[in-house]
Amino acid sequence: MISDVQSEAKSKMDKAVEVAKDDFATVRTGRANPALFQKILVDYYGTPTPLAQLASMQNPEARTLIVTPYDKAALKEIEKAIVNWPNLGANVGNDGTIVRVTLPELTEERRREFVKIVRSKGEEAKVAIRNIRRKAKDELDALKSEVGEDELARADKELEAVTKVHVDAIDEALRRKEIELLEV
């Protein structure tokens, strides 16, 4: 019973760390990267659809990304979704077959804004991990009548250790992303 609660909490924390890393990848650095566009949803025949399912993306130059739709009818909607995506600040052009996205040079001020965005995403991920820990701790406390206090205390310590490992993983990913963002 205790091991089930612990393994479930650990797997949820692993997922929270992966989500945080994916979120960090969507914040742009000085280079165009298809990961920046992975969370963009395009209104495709009335259904919000991830851009990656509607188009291929190529990165021919450091600050340029070419989006080639699989269905040419979706070209206008793809262009509109990219233009409306917050915090991108890109120049978007459409030549009838592809969408060309050119990202401007990042200024020092813009880099600092991106660092703030990444830090807030990191804090959200840490809060998610703490919520998972709290839920697991409540489940462990509910087992108090069925298991001994020593086992419960040991399980609490293990839960704290797992939580610390995952929070540290987010901090490390955050540190790497900040370095990448501030690198000129």
C-alpha positions in Angstrom: 0.0 0.0 0.0 2.7 2.5 1.0 4.8 1.5 -2.0 1.8 2.0 -4.3 1.4 5.6 -3.0 5.1 6.3 -3.3 5.4 4.9 -6.9 2.3 6.8 -8.0 3.7 10.0 -6.5 7.1 9.4 -8.1 5.6 8.8 -11.6 3.5 12.0 -11.4 6.5 14.0 -10.3 8.5 12.6 -13.2 5.7 13.8 -15.5 5.7 17.2 -13.9 9.4 17.6 -14.5 9.0 16.5 -18.2 6.2 19.0 -18.6 8.4 21.7 -17.1 11.2 20.9 -19.5 8.8 21.0 -22.5 7.5 24.4 -21.3 11.1 25.6 -21.1 11.7 24.5 -24.7 8.8 26.6 -25.9 10.5 29.8 -24.6 12.7 31.0 -27.4 16.4 31.7 -27.3 18.3 33.4 -30.0 17.6 30.6 -32.5 14.5 29.5 -34.3 13.5 26.0 -33.0 10.5 23.9 -33.9 10.0 23.2 -30.2 8.9 26.9 -29.9 5.8 26.0 -31.9 4.9 22.7 -30.3 2.1 24.3 -28.1 0.5 26.4 -30.9 -3.0 25.3 -31.6 -4.5 25.9 -35.0 -8.2 26.2 -35.6 -8.4 23.3 -38.2 -12.0 23.0 -39.4 -13.3 24.1 -36.0 -11.0 21.9 -34.0 -8.0 23.2 -32.1 -5.2 21.0 -33.5 -1.4 21.1 -32.6 0.6 22.8 -35.3 3.0 19.7 -35.5 0.0 17.6 -36.7 -0.8 20.0 -39.5 2.6 20.9 -40.9 6.3 20.1 -41.1 8.8 22.5 -39.8 12.3 23.2 -41.1 15.0 25.4 -39.8 17.1 26.6 -42.7 18.8 29.5 -40.9 19.4 30.4 -37.3 16.4 32.7 -37.0 14.1 31.4 -39.7 11.6 28.6 -39.6 9.7 27.3 -42.6 6.3 25.8 -41.9 5.0 23.6 -44.7 1.3 22.6 -44.2 0.2 19.1 -45.2 -3.1 20.6 -46.2 -2.7 23.8 -48.2 -6.3 24.9 -47.1 -5.0 25.3 -43.6 -2.3 27.8 -44.6 -4.2 30.9 -43.5 -5.2 29.4 -40.2 -1.7 28.3 -39.5 -0.4 31.8 -40.3 -3.1 33.3 -38.0 -2.2 31.0 -35.1 1.5 31.8 -35.3 0.8 35.6 -35.5 -1.5 35.4 -32.5 0.9 33.3 -30.4 2.0 35.4 -27.4 5.7 36.2 -26.6 6.9 35.3 -30.1 7.3 38.7 -31.7 8.1 37.1 -35.1 7.6 38.4 -38.6 5.3 35.9 -40.4 5.0 35.7 -44.1 2.9 33.4 -46.4 3.8 32.8 -50.1 0.8 30.6 -50.8 2.5 27.3 -50.1 4.6 27.8 -47.0 4.7 30.1 -43.9 8.1 31.7 -43.3 8.6 32.8 -39.7 11.6 35.1 -39.0 12.4 35.7 -35.4 14.0 39.1 -34.6 17.3 39.4 -32.7 16.8 39.3 -29.0 17.6 42.4 -27.1 19.0 42.3 -23.5 15.6 43.5 -22.2 13.7 40.8 -24.1 16.1 38.1 -22.8 15.4 39.3 -19.3 11.6 39.1 -19.9 12.1 35.5 -21.2 14.1 34.6 -18.0 11.1 35.9 -15.9 8.7 33.8 -18.0 10.9 30.7 -17.5 11.2 31.3 -13.8 7.4 31.5 -13.4 7.0 28.3 -15.4 9.6 26.7 -13.1 7.7 27.9 -10.0 4.5 26.5 -11.4 6.2 23.1 -11.9 7.5 23.2 -8.3 4.0 24.0 -7.0 2.7 21.0 -9.0 5.3 18.7 -7.4 4.5 20.0 -3.9 0.8 19.4 -4.6 1.6 15.8 -5.6 3.6 15.4 -2.4 0.7 16.8 -0.3 -1.8 14.4 -1.9 0.6 11.5 -1.4 1.1 12.5 2.2 -2.6 12.6 2.8 -3.0 9.1 1.3 -0.2 7.9 3.6 -1.8 9.5 6.6 -5.1 7.7 5.7 -3.2 4.4 6.0 -2.2 5.2 9.6 -4.6 2.7 11.1 -3.3 -0.1 8.8 0.4 0.3 9.1 2.9 1.1 11.9 4.0 4.6 12.7 7.6 3.6 12.0 6.7 2.6 8.4 4.7 5.8 8.0 7.6 7.9 9.2 10.0 6.1 6.8 7.6 6.6 3.9 7.3 10.3 4.7 11.1 10.6 4.7 11.3 8.8 1.3 8.5 11.0 -0.1 10.5 14.1 1.0 13.6 12.8 -0.6 11.8 12.0 -3.9 10.3 15.5 -3.8 13.7 17.1 -3.3 15.2 15.2 -6.2 12.4 16.4 -8.5 12.5 20.0 -7.4 16.3 19.9 -7.9 15.8 18.6 -11.4 13.5 21.5 -12.2 16.0 24.0 -10.7 18.8 22.5 -12.8 16.7 22.7 -16.0 15.8 26.2 -15.1 19.4 27.2 -14.5 20.4 25.7 -17.9 17.6 27.5 -19.7 18.5 30.9 -18.0 22.2 30.4 -19.2 20.9 29.6 -22.7 18.6 32.7 -22.7 21.3 35.1 -21.5 23.9 33.8 -23.8 24.5 36.3 -26.6 
